Amino acid sequence: MPVQPALSTVAAVRTMIFSPSNILGLLSAHPYAVLLPLAIAEGPLVTIAGGVLIANSQLRFWPVFAIVVAGDLVGDSALYAFGRWGGIRMATRWSSQRTVTRTTELQDQFRRKADQVLVTGKLTHAVGAPVLVAAGIVRMPFWRFLTVNSLATLPKSLALLCIGFAFHSGYAAIGQNMSYYIIALLIVGSIILYLLLFK
């Protein structure tokens, strides 16, 4: 199958599975059993959904908070591992030599400002995955990665749960407009990362 149609199919399936109504349905039917895998795959929307179900007294706060934090850290660690053990090979195979050279040059800047870059990637979410992979590529010590990542994940997860709790009646609208929020966060995150790495 050609790459583009395959990617389109995967995106369509992902959108269908992780629609707001499906997430709420899955969590309502199998609350704690599916919360962890869903949090790993689709953290923010699932965390907000957890807040909705806490507001409806279907779930309890502390177990949900612990599970979504764990799911976020597991998913982030997987991206870090991909960067550490496969990122450079992938970049060398699929990118031009100029891009690989530029990536190597950026490693020093990333190492010097790794904590700020990692927190920016986590809190803006939209640029999170590339930043997490980059942390693995530059071989940021895992204990440091996990510590900084946890410090950013805890308030982020708490904020998302509070959003779901406070605006539980408007969860569908939040899910439908998530793409707009991600675009806005992508712009903000890109600007901050540019200022951190190039200025």
C-alpha positions as CSV (number, residue, x, y, z in Angstrom):
1,M,0.0,0.0,0.0
2,P,1.4,3.5,-0.8
3,V,2.6,5.4,2.2
4,Q,0.2,8.4,1.9
5,P,-3.0,6.3,1.7
6,A,-1.7,4.1,4.6
7,L,-1.1,7.2,6.8
8,S,-4.5,8.6,5.9
9,T,-6.1,5.3,6.9
10,V,-4.2,5.1,10.2
11,A,-5.2,8.8,10.9
12,A,-8.9,8.0,10.1
13,V,-8.9,4.9,12.4
14,R,-7.2,6.9,15.2
15,T,-9.7,9.7,14.9
16,M,-12.6,7.3,15.1
17,I,-11.2,5.4,18.1
18,F,-10.2,8.5,20.0
19,S,-13.3,10.5,19.4
20,P,-14.6,12.2,22.6
21,S,-17.8,10.0,22.7
22,N,-15.8,6.8,22.2
23,I,-13.3,7.7,24.9
24,L,-16.1,8.5,27.4
25,G,-17.9,5.3,26.4
26,L,-14.8,3.1,26.9
27,L,-14.0,4.8,30.3
28,S,-17.6,4.5,31.5
29,A,-17.8,0.8,30.5
30,H,-14.3,-0.3,31.7
31,P,-13.1,2.7,33.8
32,Y,-9.8,1.6,35.4
33,A,-9.1,-1.3,33.0
34,V,-8.7,0.9,29.9
35,L,-7.6,4.2,31.5
36,L,-3.8,3.4,31.4
37,P,-3.6,2.3,27.7
38,L,-5.8,5.2,26.6
39,A,-3.7,7.6,28.6
40,I,-0.5,6.3,26.9
41,A,-2.1,6.6,23.5
42,E,-4.1,9.9,23.8
43,G,-3.1,11.6,27.0
44,P,-4.7,15.1,27.1
45,L,-8.2,14.2,25.8
46,V,-8.3,11.1,28.0
47,T,-7.2,13.1,31.0
48,I,-9.9,15.6,30.4
49,A,-12.4,12.8,30.0
50,G,-11.2,11.4,33.4
51,G,-12.1,14.8,34.9
52,V,-15.6,14.6,33.4
53,L,-16.2,11.2,34.9
54,I,-14.9,12.4,38.3
55,A,-17.4,15.2,38.1
56,N,-20.1,12.7,37.4
57,S,-18.9,10.5,40.4
58,Q,-18.1,7.6,38.1
59,L,-14.4,7.7,39.0
60,R,-12.3,8.8,41.9
61,F,-9.7,11.6,41.7
62,W,-6.6,10.1,43.1
63,P,-6.6,6.8,41.2
64,V,-7.3,8.6,38.0
65,F,-4.6,11.2,38.6
66,A,-2.0,8.5,39.4
67,I,-2.9,6.5,36.3
68,V,-2.9,9.4,33.8
69,V,0.5,10.6,35.2
70,A,1.9,7.0,34.9
71,G,0.5,6.7,31.3
72,D,2.0,10.0,30.3
73,L,5.4,9.0,31.7
74,V,5.3,5.6,30.0
75,G,4.5,7.2,26.6
76,D,7.1,9.8,27.0
77,S,9.7,7.2,28.0
78,A,8.9,5.2,24.8
79,L,9.6,8.3,22.7
80,Y,12.8,9.0,24.6
81,A,13.9,5.4,24.0
82,F,13.1,5.7,20.3
83,G,15.3,8.8,20.1
84,R,18.1,7.2,22.1
85,W,18.3,3.9,20.2
86,G,16.8,4.7,16.8
87,G,16.7,8.4,16.2
88,I,20.1,9.1,14.7
89,R,19.8,6.1,12.4
90,M,16.4,7.2,11.2
91,A,17.7,10.8,10.7
92,T,20.7,9.5,8.8
93,R,18.6,7.2,6.6
94,W,15.7,9.6,5.7
95,S,17.2,13.1,6.0
96,S,19.7,14.9,3.8
97,Q,23.3,15.2,5.0
98,R,22.8,18.9,5.6
99,T,19.8,18.2,7.9
100,V,21.9,15.5,9.8
101,T,24.7,18.0,10.2
102,R,22.4,20.7,11.5
103,T,20.8,18.2,13.9
104,T,24.3,17.4,15.3
105,E,25.1,21.1,15.7
106,L,21.9,21.6,17.7
107,Q,22.7,18.8,20.1
108,D,25.0,21.1,22.2
109,Q,22.3,23.8,22.5
110,F,19.8,21.1,23.5
111,R,22.1,19.7,26.1
112,R,22.8,23.1,27.7
113,K,19.1,24.0,27.9
114,A,17.6,20.5,28.1
115,D,15.4,21.2,31.1
116,Q,13.8,24.3,29.7
117,V,13.3,22.7,26.3
118,L,11.8,19.6,27.8
119,V,9.4,21.5,30.0
120,T,8.3,23.7,27.0
121,G,7.7,20.6,25.0
122,K,5.6,19.0,27.7
123,L,3.5,22.0,28.6
124,T,2.8,23.1,25.0
125,H,2.1,19.4,24.0
126,A,2.0,20.0,20.3
127,V,5.9,20.0,20.1
128,G,6.2,17.4,22.8
129,A,6.9,14.3,20.7
130,P,9.9,15.8,18.7
131,V,11.3,17.2,22.0
132,L,11.1,13.9,23.8
133,V,12.7,12.1,20.8
134,A,15.4,14.7,20.7
135,A,16.1,14.2,24.5
136,G,16.9,10.6,23.6
137,I,19.0,11.5,20.6
138,V,21.3,13.8,22.6
139,R,21.4,11.0,25.3
140,M,20.1,13.2,28.1
141,P,20.5,11.0,31.3
142,F,17.3,9.1,31.8
143,W,17.1,9.9,35.5
144,R,17.3,13.6,34.7
145,F,14.8,13.2,31.8
146,L,12.3,11.3,34.1
147,T,12.7,13.9,36.9
148,V,12.2,17.0,34.7
149,N,9.4,15.2,32.8
150,S,7.6,14.3,36.0
151,L,7.8,17.8,37.4
152,A,6.1,19.0,34.2
153,T,3.6,16.2,33.9
154,L,2.2,16.5,37.4
155,P,0.8,20.1,37.0
156,K,-0.2,19.5,33.4
157,S,-2.2,16.4,34.3
158,L,-3.8,18.1,37.3
159,A,-4.8,21.1,35.1
160,L,-6.4,18.8,32.4
161,L,-8.4,16.9,35.1
162,C,-9.6,20.2,36.5
163,I,-10.7,21.4,33.0
164,G,-12.7,18.2,32.6
165,F,-14.2,18.5,36.1
166,A,-15.1,22.2,35.6
167,F,-16.4,22.0,32.1
168,H,-17.7,18.4,32.1
169,S,-20.9,19.4,30.2
170,G,-18.9,20.8,27.3
171,Y,-16.5,17.8,26.9
172,A,-17.7,17.1,23.3
173,A,-17.0,20.7,22.3
174,I,-13.5,20.5,23.8
175,G,-12.8,17.3,21.9
176,Q,-14.1,18.7,18.6
177,N,-12.0,21.9,19.0
178,M,-8.9,20.1,20.1
179,S,-7.2,20.5,16.7
180,Y,-7.5,24.3,17.1
181,Y,-5.9,24.2,20.5
182,I,-3.1,22.0,19.3
183,I,-2.3,24.4,16.4
184,A,-2.2,27.3,18.8
185,L,0.1,25.4,21.1
186,L,2.3,24.4,18.2
187,I,2.8,28.0,17.2
188,V,3.5,29.0,20.8
189,G,5.8,26.1,21.5
190,S,7.7,26.5,18.2
191,I,8.4,30.2,19.1
192,I,9.6,29.4,22.6
193,L,11.9,26.6,21.3
194,Y,13.3,28.8,18.6
195,L,14.1,31.5,21.3
196,L,15.7,28.8,23.5
197,L,17.8,27.1,20.9
198,F,18.7,29.9,18.5
199,K,18.9,33.1,20.5
